[in-house]
């Protein structure tokens, strides 16, 4: 099991969770953050610091955002397990689920 970042993070990317993560497993895409399911140690430190309440334990993801569990894992397809987000920097893509979202704040 792992933690999952859902839709409220899109176009926000506050990064408080990144600073709190003791194992550097929260990676940054162009529009959202993603938790690496193989690197996460399930400590839960990220969840309470998220200002938009976008982080959920995998079993607790709200029904309307269950697709984000798969999206978080699939984001790392082809990327593998880099062993830490800090050295990798921003990954210049997003999962198609995130990429297809309307931009937050636009209307």
Buried (B, 14 or more C-beta within 10 A) or exposed (E): EBBBBBBBBBBBBBEEBBEBBEBBBBBBBEBBBBBBBEBBEEEEBBBEBBEBEBBBEBEEBEEEBBEBBEBBBBBBEEEEEBEBBEEEEEBEBBBEBBEEBEEBEEE
